[in-house]
Amino acid sequence: MPRLYVVDVPEFRPLVDVSRGRDGYRISAPRKGYWMIETDGPMTFERKALGMKPALWYGMFTGGLDGEVAEWGRDTVTVIGTNQPA
């Protein structure tokens, strides 16, 4: 199960907002300055749908993640679970 930790700042808030509208995505309220987004399957985001400039896009994992990046391009990123205990 992939988990993405999102720094609780306005610049990264689109990750949280977009995830709220997706089936199967669970969002935990900010704790110690980080949101947590998780899902049972692959987690995919599109840069343009998030409205992120490239600099923010390439910094989206600054909060950390449990899982691994399966694909990370200029406009799409996919995170998958690693089947490793957290």
One Martini backbone bead per residue (centre of mass of N, CA, C, O) as a GRO file, in nm:
protein
   86
    1MET     BB    1   0.090   0.041   0.029
    2PRO     BB    2   0.079   0.354  -0.055
    3ARG     BB    3   0.250   0.650   0.083
    4LEU     BB    4   0.190   1.003   0.121
    5TYR     BB    5   0.376   1.283   0.231
    6VAL     BB    6   0.243   1.611   0.298
    7VAL     BB    7   0.314   1.918   0.315
    8ASP     BB    8   0.160   2.181   0.511
    9VAL     BB    9   0.117   2.359   0.227
   10PRO     BB   10  -0.025   2.531  -0.029
   11GLU     BB   11   0.153   2.413  -0.269
   12PHE     BB   12   0.053   2.094  -0.185
   13ARG     BB   13  -0.267   2.082  -0.165
   14PRO     BB   14  -0.358   1.948  -0.438
   15LEU     BB   15  -0.300   1.656  -0.351
   16VAL     BB   16  -0.529   1.645  -0.143
   17ASP     BB   17  -0.774   1.743  -0.310
   18VAL     BB   18  -0.761   1.526  -0.534
   19SER     BB   19  -0.774   1.274  -0.346
   20ARG     BB   20  -1.060   1.320  -0.226
   21GLY     BB   21  -1.199   1.251  -0.524
   22ARG     BB   22  -1.098   0.951  -0.481
   23ASP     BB   23  -1.125   0.632  -0.504
   24GLY     BB   24  -0.951   0.477  -0.229
   25TYR     BB   25  -0.866   0.734  -0.094
   26ARG     BB   26  -0.673   0.832   0.196
   27ILE     BB   27  -0.702   1.100   0.441
   28SER     BB   28  -0.500   1.256   0.672
   29ALA     BB   29  -0.469   1.465   0.893
   30PRO     BB   30  -0.268   1.675   1.013
   31ARG     BB   31   0.066   1.568   1.130
   32LYS     BB   32   0.333   1.734   1.203
   33GLY     BB   33   0.293   1.882   0.902
   34TYR     BB   34   0.132   1.618   0.771
   35TRP     BB   35   0.000   1.453   0.523
   36MET     BB   36  -0.191   1.148   0.440
   37ILE     BB   37  -0.167   0.932   0.157
   38GLU     BB   38  -0.376   0.647   0.064
   39THR     BB   39  -0.366   0.318  -0.102
   40ASP     BB   40  -0.398  -0.002  -0.249
   41GLY     BB   41  -0.291   0.108  -0.505
   42PRO     BB   42  -0.198   0.292  -0.730
   43MET     BB   43  -0.045   0.624  -0.748
   44THR     BB   44  -0.173   0.899  -0.944
   45PHE     BB   45  -0.031   1.194  -1.103
   46GLU     BB   46  -0.101   1.519  -1.256
   47ARG     BB   47   0.035   1.815  -1.299
   48LYS     BB   48  -0.187   1.983  -1.448
   49ALA     BB   49  -0.423   1.901  -1.253
   50LEU     BB   50  -0.264   2.043  -1.005
   51GLY     BB   51  -0.110   2.314  -1.096
   52MET     BB   52   0.200   2.257  -1.130
   53LYS     BB   53   0.503   2.345  -1.123
   54PRO     BB   54   0.800   2.198  -1.173
   55ALA     BB   55   0.931   2.262  -0.896
   56LEU     BB   56   0.704   2.127  -0.729
   57TRP     BB   57   0.692   1.853  -0.863
   58TYR     BB   58   1.000   1.779  -0.781
   59GLY     BB   59   0.901   1.832  -0.454
   60MET     BB   60   0.661   1.628  -0.361
   61PHE     BB   61   0.866   1.424  -0.173
   62THR     BB   62   0.963   1.586   0.090
   63GLY     BB   63   0.774   1.418   0.301
   64GLY     BB   64   0.750   1.142   0.176
   65LEU     BB   65   0.750   0.767   0.144
   66ASP     BB   66   0.559   0.464   0.098
   67GLY     BB   67   0.741   0.321  -0.148
   68GLU     BB   68   0.750   0.348  -0.511
   69VAL     BB   69   0.872   0.471  -0.805
   70ALA     BB   70   0.755   0.381  -1.126
   71GLU     BB   71   0.684   0.684  -1.227
   72TRP     BB   72   0.869   0.990  -1.353
   73GLY     BB   73   0.766   1.271  -1.504
   74ARG     BB   74   0.673   1.575  -1.614
   75ASP     BB   75   0.334   1.479  -1.583
   76THR     BB   76   0.384   1.189  -1.434
   77VAL     BB   77   0.297   0.990  -1.138
   78THR     BB   78   0.391   0.666  -0.983
   79VAL     BB   79   0.289   0.485  -0.694
   80ILE     BB   80   0.400   0.197  -0.516
   81GLY     BB   81   0.410  -0.076  -0.354
   82THR     BB   82   0.654  -0.300  -0.174
   83ASN     BB   83   0.577  -0.521   0.046
   84GLN     BB   84   0.682  -0.366   0.293
   85PRO     BB   85   0.735  -0.293   0.597
   86ALA     BB   86   0.699   0.014   0.779
   0.00000   0.00000   0.00000
